[in-house]
Every structure is written in structure tokens, then in C-alpha cells.
Amino acid sequence: MNAPQNPSLGKIPCTIVTGFLGAGKTTLVRHLLENAQGKKLAVLVNEFGDLGFDGEFLKGCGIAGCTEEDVVELPNGCICCTVADDFVPALEKLLNRADPPEHVLIETSGLALPKPLVQAFNWPAIRARVTVDGVIAVVDGPAVAEGQFADDPDALAAQRAQDASVEHDNPLEEVFEDQILCADLILLNKSDLIDEAAKARVKAEIAGHLPKAIKIVETSHGKVEPALIVGLGAAAEADLASRPSHHGEGEHDHDHDDFDSVALPLPAGLSPDELSARVAKAAEAAGVLRLKGFTGVPGKPMRLVVQGVGRRVSHHFDRAWAEGEARDGRLTVIGLKGFDLKAVEAALAKG
């Protein structure tokens, strides 16, 4: 009797890392790079709009065995909408290298729907060469605990009682649901920031969205045993039916129309605490979802990274500035369509 054929045999495995804005995807990818244990990894990182930041956060990160050539940035729109123009050619370029990677990590933008990307692995140009080893959904535990992605069912019922035309239309919840519905594994990140009762509520909230049981692993700062992430052998591209979505094929483009992004200069000469205070004030502006950027600090040879998710703002030094590298500060702000940009600019200017 012939042994059963493994359709993924000989294909380069790819791990898709999805998750909402600020969940900790880039931190997870960096952790996997730092713990590659000799395996040659490459990264495709996608940004929302053309405001690259995460790629810069990974490039030149000083991790042994990880060069700038191993980090490919796709900043020209969400790859779930630009598969033919951006994703497939970029992946082919990696595969055609003289020394191709043994495993590819693909970090989607925080607003991406992962299922169209999984479907792309069936494209004739790449389907014989790669497979989706697994889809990892990174969830921001504190954000879910605070109800940031879910409508208040009681408030929604009250609105409907007053106005029958009111419809459930929450773009945040739809993106969040699509990301976890496509997952083979869910990482409950930032679990150190919530207590046991909150963790139980968040896990129940996630499970309530899922039609099947998916393992949820608690993590902090994206630190997880790499063997849990790499080597799942899911072949997700052949398992699309079990990954439901709010959006059918070709119907996902509208999703990104609900959001805006803008890059702003960061004021120079501020201390880390002063800068964080201004970014925290900017995060309070109506409609702001995510802030992330970097700048130079007087007298410090390291680059300061500052980021905010909701009302939580943090900062740290990530690497030394390269010789001759411009130290101009820049902040990427992502928010709901029409977010209060003037309030953000005023907060950054005056604190």
C-alpha cells in the first residue's frame, strides 16, 4: 500500500502573523528571529497605507543571522488587497534567492483580513513552492478586556428600540473577528497586564466568536516557545472552508475605507518622559487607535521607540543610531476615518 502523500512536502513553510493594531505582532516576530536556533528565516512585513514603521523596527535590529535582505517591507497598501501586485512578487523574489529562507514569517498590517492572504497561496505562481504552516492571531488582552473591539449589546439593543434602522456595523469588531476566525493558534498577549478574572473574561469573549476550539496561549511581550509557532503543518491554504469570514472573496476592499493613517514629525529635544506624556495626550484624541514612532534623544546614542495603544503608552531604546542616519523623529497615527488630527497635532506640539 502506498503511503499517504503529504501535499506540503518539499514546500517552504510560511507562518502568517495577524492581529489588530498594537497587539504585539512585530514584537513576536522579533522574538522568533532572536530564537531561530540556526534556522534561516525571512520576514515579509506589511504596513497599513505607505507609512512604514514595523519594517524599520526589524531591519538593522542587530539579531545574528538576520540581515536587511531578510526583511522585506511591503508598505504600499494592505497585502490582502494587493496580492498580485505586491505579495506574490515579493515572495517569489525571496524564494528565488541563491540562499532561500527555510521558513518565512509574514506579518500582516493590523487592519488586514488574513483569509484572502491564505487564499493567495493557491495562486499558480507559488502554490507548488510554499505552504501556510500556520496562522497565528495575536490578541491584545487588555484591549479586549476593556471592550475596545466589541459593541455593547445592551446599548445596541436600546438604539435599535429607538430606531429600527440602526444596524450592527462595527469595523473594529469585524476585523478582530476575521483575524481570530482564521487562526490555528491564538496568543493572548500582554497577559501580564490583566488579572486572572480579566483573562478568563477575555478567553470567554474570544471563544464566543469561534465556531471551533482553538488553543489560546498566554504571552507577555510576545515571548513564547518558538516550537509552538513554527512547525504547525496546518497547510491552511487547503483548509479554507474551516476559516469563516465576514467578507467573501473580493469583498474585503471596503474594510480599509473605515480607517485613516498619517505620519507626523515628533518634536526634537524632549526627554523620553516628556515625549511619552505628549503621545499619551495625543492618544486621547477622538478616533485614535494606534500611535507608533521613533526619535532621537539629546545625549543618547540609542533610538527611542514610543508607542501607544488606546490609553497605554510605552517607550524604550531599541538600537544604536547608524553613522550618518538622520535622527528626525516621526510618529505614525492610525485611527477611525476622520479622527481628530488637529487634536493630535496640538498634543504633540504642546503636551
Secondary structure, DSSP 8 states (H G I E B T S, - for coil): ------TTTTSEEEEEEEESTTSSHHHHHHHHHHT-TT--EEEEEE-STT---HHHHHTT---TT--GGGEEEE-SS-TTT-IIIIIHHHHHHHHTSSS--SEEEEE--TT--HHHHHHHTTSTTTTTTEEEEEEEEEEEHHHHHTTSSS--HHHHHHHHHH-TT-----HHHHHHHHHHHT-SEEEEETGGGS-HHHHHHHHHHHHHH-SS---EEE-BTTB--HHHHTT----GGG-GGGS--SS-TT--GGGGGGEEEEEEEE-SS--HHHHHHHHHHHHTSTTEEEEEEEE--TT-SEEEEEEEETTEEEEEEEEE--TT----EEEEEEEETT--HHHHHHHHHH-
